[in-house]
Amino acid sequence: MAGRPLALDDCRLTVHDEVGVGPHPEPWPDDARLDPELLAGGDRRNVVDGYRYWSLEAIVADLDGRRHPFHVAVENWEHDLNIGTVVRNANAFLAAEVHIVGRRHWNRRGAMVTDRYQHVIHHPTVDDLVAWADGRDLPLVGIDNLPGSVPLETTDLPERCVLVFGQEGTGLSRAVRDAALMVCSIAQYGSTRSINAGVASGIAMHAWIRCHVW
């Protein structure tokens, strides 16, 4: 059956403090997207109700059919702990892909398993990311509070682009700043100089959604 995920209204929780749903009552639905092991044992994954009992492959295939045309990249020179949050946000806002620039290994704890549903690509250097983006006519849009940056709140983000986030603490590298079409800042009103990359990524992705989806 094609289309958006189906609601399974007859499979509600009976134990209020448990996540997800228990075993599906028999007879099971005749649907190739459903995973027999999940139907038999229950589905406690962190997925929306419409994906309950779906196999991982079926969920990824459905997401691939409706992903948004923006990408997300994050620099990872010092094992940034925020990358997992960036990946989780990218999944929530249905980014096309996440690009990790720098070190290949990253802390997946913050992703809360969402990296299984999100395409993640590694680029060893900024030059590799730039070449990849140029080949697909995708401008880089840096997100950082830097001199000369433009306010994210009043900027129309390109529909097809790569939103790039810097290393926690040091921010965007000079190489990214030089290659970016523009750098957008996020308005802040307190005493801190910056917000962390995980939070910034969620704000920026939602700004893209407001420009092109709402």
Secondary structure, 3 states (H helix, E strand, C coil): CCCCCCCCCCCCCCCCCCCCECCCCCCCCCCCCECHHHHHHCECCCCCHHHCCECHHHHHHHHHCCCCCEEEEEEECCCCCCHHHHHHHHHHCCCCCEEEEECCCCCCHHHCCHHHCCCEEEECCHHHHHHHHHHCCCCEEEECCCCCCEEHHHCCCCCCEEEEECECCCECCHHHHHHCCEEEECCCCCCCCCCCHHHHHHHHHHHHHHHHCC
